[in-house]
Amino acid sequence: MTNKTIALVKTNEIIPVADLRKLTKSLFSGLDLNPNTRADYETRTPLFLDFIKKEGLNRNSYLEYKRYLTSRADFSVATKAKYLSVAKVILKELSRQGYLPADITTTIKGFKIMRGHKRDGVNDEEMAKLMEAVKVLPHNPENSRLKAILSLLTLQGLRQVEITRLDVSDLDLIAGTALVLGKGRDDKELIYLHPETVKALADYTQLNKIKSGALFTSKSNNSKSQRLTTRSVRGMVKTLLNKLDIPKTTHGFRHYFTTTLIKTYKGDLLEVASYTRHRGLEMLQVYNDTIKKQADLPRYYLAFKGVGF
């Protein structure tokens, strides 16, 4: 270890770093970066250096900085990721050049940036069109199954795989609850059913005389009475959407469910997450950012009123 190395103790003791700002500038000058990236790094570096100046540099600094960025409600997930990335570059380079005896960033994951959906969710106009079409369908076992599935997609925000995993024993229609085996979960979660969902499920189970086993089963000759697959659910819903010229996917219903709740709860993502069952708020923040952007479009358009070619 060279005499320029900053010792990292086993505790969280604050270790001051003299001339870190000057050192950081020299680190960037030695990296092969394009001008825009270099400028972006230099813009985002002061926040990290101010954090280190206040908290000191120790073996947990990178993790602590990530926690600090997580607490910044004024930053989007993408912005947090960029600030954390700059800190990682700095710390890795300090380690590589011998200023730090170890790379303290290796075991810490960055922020997971959830990309926007390739297609928007079902919108209000499309939902109205869908409801109008479904209401006039003949009252039979097959259509009652479709209505029950649409209710679970729209009013509960269930994923396709969660719907196919449901058993009759998971339902308590008197209490208005259901047990759902969520994505990546080991245990079933209790959810509260919307009254319209209860109505649709009661009609479906009574009309189809379903009393036990899988809630949704196939009616085709090849796989009759077998548990419905996600492919079948997707195909069933897609057939209806295509008939109505609605260019959306089955997942678009969960998008509709989430967006509607965010608007209703005025951006209170913690409350919304209790219904959508997202593990973190990152994905909900993406939805929220999109809603805010769309709401602000009229002001953006007004800014360029009268400008055109």
C-alpha positions in Angstrom: 0.0 0.0 0.0 1.5 3.4 -1.0 1.7 6.3 1.4 -0.9 8.1 -0.6 -3.5 5.4 0.2 -6.4 6.4 2.4 -6.9 3.7 5.0 -10.5 2.3 5.2 -11.1 1.1 8.7 -13.5 -1.7 9.6 -15.9 0.7 11.4 -17.9 3.5 10.0 -15.4 6.0 11.3 -15.3 9.2 9.2 -12.0 9.5 7.3 -11.3 12.9 5.9 -9.9 13.2 2.4 -7.8 16.3 1.7 -7.8 17.8 -1.8 -10.5 15.4 -3.0 -12.0 18.0 -5.3 -8.6 18.6 -7.0 -8.0 14.9 -7.1 -11.3 14.2 -8.8 -10.6 16.7 -11.6 -7.3 14.9 -12.3 -9.2 11.6 -12.4 -11.6 12.7 -15.0 -8.8 14.2 -17.1 -7.2 10.8 -17.3 -10.3 9.0 -18.4 -11.2 8.5 -22.1 -14.6 10.3 -22.1 -16.3 12.3 -24.8 -16.8 16.0 -24.1 -20.5 15.7 -23.2 -20.0 12.8 -20.8 -17.1 14.6 -19.2 -19.2 17.8 -18.8 -22.1 15.7 -17.3 -19.7 14.1 -14.8 -18.3 17.4 -13.7 -21.8 18.8 -13.2 -22.9 15.9 -11.0 -19.7 15.5 -9.0 -20.2 18.4 -6.5 -23.2 16.7 -4.9 -21.1 13.6 -4.1 -18.1 15.7 -2.9 -20.4 17.7 -0.7 -21.8 14.5 0.7 -18.3 13.2 1.4 -17.2 16.5 2.9 -20.1 16.2 5.4 -20.1 12.4 6.1 -16.4 11.6 5.4 -15.1 8.7 3.3 -15.3 5.2 4.6 -16.0 1.7 3.5 -19.8 2.3 3.4 -19.7 5.7 1.7 -21.0 4.4 -1.6 -23.9 2.6 0.0 -24.7 5.6 2.2 -24.6 7.9 -0.8 -27.1 5.6 -2.6 -29.4 5.8 0.5 -29.1 9.6 0.4 -30.0 9.7 -3.3 -32.9 7.3 -2.6 -34.3 9.9 -0.1 -34.2 12.7 -2.7 -37.9 12.9 -3.7 -37.0 15.7 -6.1 -34.9 13.4 -8.2 -36.4 10.9 -10.7 -34.9 7.3 -10.6 -33.0 8.1 -13.8 -31.4 11.2 -12.2 -30.5 9.2 -9.1 -28.9 6.6 -11.3 -26.8 9.2 -13.1 -25.5 10.7 -9.8 -24.7 7.3 -8.4 -22.9 6.4 -11.6 -20.6 9.4 -11.3 -19.8 8.4 -7.7 -19.0 4.9 -8.8 -16.6 6.1 -11.5 -14.8 8.3 -8.9 -14.4 5.6 -6.3 -13.4 3.0 -8.8 -10.7 5.2 -10.2 -9.5 6.2 -6.7 -9.1 2.5 -6.0 -7.4 1.7 -9.3 -4.8 4.5 -8.7 -4.1 3.3 -5.2 -5.8 6.1 -3.2 -8.2 3.5 -1.8 -7.1 0.0 -0.8 -10.4 -1.6 -2.1 -13.2 -1.0 -4.5 -16.1 -0.2 -2.2 -18.7 -0.2 -5.1 -18.5 -3.8 -6.2 -21.2 -5.3 -4.0 -23.7 -2.5 -4.3 -26.3 -2.5 -7.1 -27.3 0.6 -8.9 -30.7 2.0 -9.2 -33.0 -0.1 -11.4 -34.3 2.1 -14.1 -37.7 1.0 -15.3 -38.2 1.9 -18.9 -41.5 3.2 -20.2 -43.9 0.8 -21.7 -43.5 0.2 -25.5 -47.3 0.9 -25.7 -49.5 3.0 -23.5 -52.1 1.4 -21.3 -55.8 1.3 -22.1 -57.1 4.9 -21.9 -60.5 6.2 -20.7 -62.1 6.3 -24.1 -61.0 2.8 -24.9 -62.2 1.5 -21.6 -65.6 3.1 -22.2 -65.7 1.4 -25.7 -64.7 -1.9 -24.1 -67.4 -1.7 -21.4 -70.1 -0.9 -23.9 -69.2 -3.9 -26.0 -69.0 -6.4 -23.1 -72.3 -5.3 -21.6 -74.2 -6.5 -24.7 -72.5 -9.9 -24.9 -74.9 -12.9 -24.4 -75.1 -14.1 -20.9 -73.4 -17.5 -21.1 -70.6 -19.5 -19.3 -67.9 -18.4 -21.8 -68.7 -14.7 -21.7 -69.1 -14.8 -17.9 -65.5 -16.1 -17.7 -64.4 -13.3 -20.0 -66.1 -10.7 -17.8 -64.5 -12.1 -14.6 -61.1 -12.0 -16.2 -61.6 -8.4 -17.4 -62.7 -7.4 -13.9 -59.6 -8.9 -12.4 -57.4 -7.1 -14.9 -59.1 -3.8 -14.8 -60.4 -3.4 -11.2 -57.7 -5.4 -9.4 -54.7 -4.8 -11.6 -53.8 -8.5 -11.6 -51.1 -9.8 -13.9 -52.0 -12.6 -16.3 -50.0 -15.2 -14.4 -51.7 -14.2 -11.1 -55.1 -14.8 -12.7 -54.1 -18.2 -13.9 -52.8 -19.2 -10.5 -56.1 -18.5 -8.7 -57.9 -21.3 -7.1 -61.6 -21.3 -6.0 -60.4 -21.7 -2.4 -58.5 -18.4 -2.8 -61.8 -16.5 -3.0 -64.0 -15.2 -0.2 -66.7 -13.4 -2.0 -68.7 -12.7 1.2 -65.7 -10.9 2.7 -64.8 -9.5 -0.7 -61.2 -10.7 -0.6 -58.9 -13.0 -2.5 -55.5 -14.6 -2.0 -53.1 -13.9 -4.9 -49.7 -15.5 -5.6 -47.9 -12.5 -7.0 -45.0 -12.3 -9.4 -41.8 -13.6 -7.8 -43.6 -14.3 -4.5 -43.5 -17.4 -2.3 -46.6 -16.6 -0.3 -50.1 -15.5 -1.3 -51.1 -11.9 -0.6 -54.6 -10.8 0.6 -56.3 -8.3 -1.7 -59.6 -6.6 -1.4 -62.0 -7.1 -4.3 -64.0 -4.3 -5.9 -67.7 -4.9 -5.6 -68.0 -5.2 -9.4 -65.3 -7.9 -9.3 -67.2 -9.8 -6.6 -70.3 -9.6 -8.8 -68.5 -10.8 -11.9 -66.8 -13.7 -10.0 -70.0 -14.8 -8.3 -71.8 -14.9 -11.7 -68.9 -16.8 -13.3 -68.6 -19.5 -10.6 -72.4 -20.0 -10.4 -73.0 -20.1 -14.1 -70.1 -22.5 -14.7 -70.8 -24.5 -11.5 -67.2 -24.2 -10.4 -66.8 -25.2 -6.7 -63.1 -26.3 -6.3 -59.8 -26.5 -8.0 -58.5 -24.0 -10.5 -60.7 -20.9 -10.8 -60.2 -20.5 -14.5 -60.2 -23.6 -16.7 -60.0 -24.3 -20.4 -63.1 -25.0 -22.5 -61.3 -26.3 -25.6 -61.5 -29.9 -26.5 -57.8 -30.5 -26.3 -57.3 -29.2 -22.7 -60.8 -29.1 -21.3 -61.0 -28.5 -17.6 -57.3 -27.9 -17.3 -56.0 -24.7 -15.7 -56.1 -21.8 -18.1 -52.7 -20.7 -19.3 -51.4 -17.1 -19.6 -51.3 -17.6 -23.4 -55.0 -18.4 -23.3 -55.8 -15.4 -21.2 -53.8 -13.2 -23.5 -55.4 -14.6 -26.6 -58.9 -14.3 -25.2 -58.4 -10.6 -24.3 -56.5 -9.8 -27.5 -59.3 -11.2 -29.6 -61.7 -8.8 -28.0 -59.4 -5.8 -28.3 -58.8 -6.6 -32.0 -62.5 -6.7 -32.7 -62.9 -3.2 -31.1 -59.8 -1.9 -32.9 -58.1 -1.1 -29.6 -54.3 -1.5 -30.3 -53.3 -2.4 -26.7 -52.0 -5.5 -24.9 -53.4 -7.4 -21.9 -50.8 -5.7 -19.7 -52.4 -2.4 -20.8 -55.2 -3.1 -18.2 -52.7 -3.1 -15.3 -51.3 0.2 -16.7 -54.8 1.6 -16.7 -55.4 0.3 -13.1 -52.1 1.9 -11.9 -52.5 5.2 -13.7 -56.1 5.6 -12.5 -55.1 5.1 -8.9 -52.2 7.5 -9.1 -54.5 10.2 -10.4 -57.1 9.4 -7.8 -54.6 9.4 -4.9 -52.9 12.5 -6.3 -49.5 11.0 -6.6 -49.4 9.3 -3.1 -47.3 6.3 -4.4 -47.2 4.5 -1.0 -51.0 4.3 -1.0 -51.1 3.2 -4.6 -48.4 0.5 -4.0 -50.7 -1.1 -1.4 -53.1 -1.9 -4.3 -50.7 -2.5 -7.2 -48.4 -4.6 -4.9 -45.2 -3.2 -6.5 -42.2 -4.1 -4.3 -40.6 -0.7 -4.8 -41.7 2.7 -5.9 -39.4 3.0 -9.0 -42.0 1.7 -11.5 -44.8 3.8 -9.9 -42.5 6.8 -10.3 -42.3 6.1 -14.0 -46.1 6.1 -14.2 -46.3 9.3 -12.1 -43.7 11.1 -14.2 -45.6 10.3 -17.3 -48.9 11.6 -15.8 -47.2 14.8 -14.8 -45.7 15.3 -18.2 -49.0 14.7 -20.0 -50.8 17.1 -17.6 -48.2 19.8 -18.3 -48.3 19.5 -22.1 -50.8 22.4 -22.6 -48.4 24.8 -20.9 -45.6 23.5 -23.1 -47.7 24.0 -26.2 -48.7 27.5 -25.0 -45.0 28.4 -24.6 -44.6 28.2 -28.4 -48.0 29.6 -29.4 -47.8 31.4 -32.7 -44.5 29.7 -33.6 -44.6 27.6 -36.8 -43.1 27.1 -40.2 
